Amino acid sequence: MTDTIEPVPFSAQIRTATAAQHADAENSSFMSDLLGGALDVAAFYRYTGQLWHVYRALEAHWDTLADDPVAGRFVRPELARLGALEEDLAHLGGPGWRSEIEPLPSTATYAARIEECARTWPAGYVAHHYTRYLGDLSGGQVIRGTAEKLWQLPKRGDGVRFYVFDHIPNPAAFKREYRILLDELPVDDLEKQRVLGECRNAFALNTALFRELAAEFPVRREG
């Protein structure tokens, strides 16, 4: 009698394939400096402005993607972040915020890749959707709590609304359901390998953004 080897769920494959890139993003000097209190709220505002460009690209094609057999199941209105970002930016930067959030080159590249996937490769779009929204529901909550304390922002209010998912009462259950959708992604094994590659690319694009922000907001190191 031979043991049957259960296939590794696709969501677990993604976590394994992106572990190194995920660690690089989490441990970037910009985020470490920002959350460690070495930077002021101006850096947080700048970062939030860059996120606006990323999420505009992510959410711009939802009407079209909603009927797509691959990406459509991931179009969930309760995830929408663009409106919350705009409220945060208005609070952090005032009424003229739109004129102050020009995208960094890395941000423009990141947003353009998301746009390209949304228009031409729905499975690739899912890779970007996953890396952003599940990250917001997980590590994003640490960012929210730290930002509230560092810059005296209202708890779950103006300035950090991006991180507050009012329409997802049980984030843990939502993330479990999301991973099941990933496991059931209706594509073949070759396409799944391409998606894994795009997940790694998504993390690399995000890390490039952090690198540019670190250059814009340098912190003097001791020694």
N, C-alpha and C positions, 0 to 999 in steps of 0.2 A: 504494500500500500504506500503510495507516495503522498507526501504532504502537498496540499494546494497552497501556492503562494498568492496571497491576496495582492492585487495591484495597488500601488501607492496612489491615494486620491490626488487629483490634480492640484487641489489647493495646497496639499502638503508638498507636492513637487515644487510649487511656486515658492513656498517659504524656504525650502532647501536651496533652490537655485539662486535666490536673491539674498541669502543670509549675509554674505560679505558686503554687498552693496548697501544693504539695509544698515549694517553696522557703520559703514563709512558715512552715511547720511546722518545717522543719529549722533555720531561722534565728531561731526564737523566743527571746526573751530568757531564758526559764526554762531551756531546754535549753542555750543558750550558757553561762549562768551555772553550771548543774549540771555540764556536761562540762568547763568551763573551770576548775573547782576553787574557784569563788566561793561555793558552797553546801556544806553538810555532808551527812552520810549521812541526817540526818533528812528532808531534802528528797527524797532518793532513795526513802526509805521511804514518804513521802507519795505520791509519784508511783506507786510500785509498788502501793500500796493502791488508787489510782484505776484502775489497769489491771485490777485484780481485778474490779471492777464491769463494765468493758467486756467482758472475756473471759468472764465468767459469762453475759452476754447473748449473746455470739457462739456459745458452745458449748452453751447450754441446750436448743436445739432440734435438735441433730444427729440424734437418733433419728428425728424426724419428717422432717427435710429429706433424710435419706439416700436416700429413695425418690423425691425430687422430680426431674423430668426436667431442670430447669435448674440447681438448686443442688446436687443430689445428688453430682455428680462432684467437687465441691469439699470434701465432707465427708471429710477424711482424718485418721484417728486419730493419725497421726504428727505432726500439727500441734498437737494439744491442749496448751494452755498453763496451764489453770486449776490443775492439781495442782502444777506447778512454781511458779506464783505463790504458792500457799499455803505451800510449803516456804520460799520466799524471805521471805515476810512473817513466818513463825515465827522465822526466823533474825534478821531485821532488827528485829522488834518484840516478840519474845517470845511466850509462850503466850496473852497477852490481845489479840493483834493484831486479832481480829475486832471487838472493841469500839472500835477506834481508826481504822477506815477508812471512816467515813461518807463517802458520795459528795458531792463538790462539786456545786453546781447544774449546772455544765456537764457534769460526768460523768453525772449523772442524766439529763440531756437526751440525751446521746450514747447511753447504754445503752438508753434508751427507744426511740430511733429504730432501733437495731439490732434490738431485740425486735419492733418493729412490722413491720420488713421481714421478719424471720424468720417471723413468723406470717402475713403477708398479701401479701408481694411477694418471692418467691425471687430474682428477678433483682436487685432492690435489695439483698438480703442479700449477694449475690456481690460487690457494690461494696464493702461494708464488710469482707468476708472478704479481699478482695484488698489493700485499703489497710493492713490490720493485719498479716496473716501474711507477705506478701512484704516488708513493711517490716521485720519482725522478723528475717527471714532476710538482710536486706541491712544497712541502717543500724543495726539493733539490735545487730549484732556490734561496731560501734564503741562503742556505749554499754556493752556488756559489758566490753570490754577497758579502757575508761577507768574504769569503776566499780571493777574489780578493783584498779587501781593507786591510785586516789584514796583508797579506804577499806579497803585491805588485805583485800579479800574473796578467798576461795579461788578459784583459777583454775577456771572452769567449774563452780563449786560453790555452796554455800549463799549466797544473796543475789543470785546472777545466773543461777540455773537457768532462769529464764524465757527467757533468750536462748540456751539450749543445746538444740539439737535432736538428741538422741542417736539418734533413729530416722530421721534424714535424713542418710545418710553423704556424699551429694554434693549440697550445697545448690544449686550452679550448675545441675546437671542437673535438679533438682527445679523450680527456677524456670523453666527452659526448658519443661518439661512443663506447668507451670501456665499459662504464657502461651499455649501451644497450646490448652489448655482454654478460655481466654478467647477466643481467635480463633474457636473452634468453638462458642461459646455459642449454643444453639438458640433464638434470638429474632430478630425482624425488625428492620429498620433503625430504625424508630420507637422500639422498646423499647430498642435499644442507645443511642439518644440519651438516653433516660431514665436508663439505667444510668450514662452519662457524667456526667450531672447529679448522680446520687447519689454517685459517686466524689468529685466536687468538694465535695459536702456533707459527706462523711466526713472529708475533710481539714479543712474549716472547723470541724467539731465538735471535732476533735483540737486545732486551733489555739486554740479557745475554752478548752479545758481547760488548755493551756499558759499562756494569758493569766491564768486564775484562779490557777494555781500561782505565777506570777510575782508576782501581787499578794500572795499569802500569804508568799512568801519574797523580799522586796525586797532588792536589792543596791544599796548606795550608789554612785552614779556620780561620778567625778571631773569637775570643771569645771562 
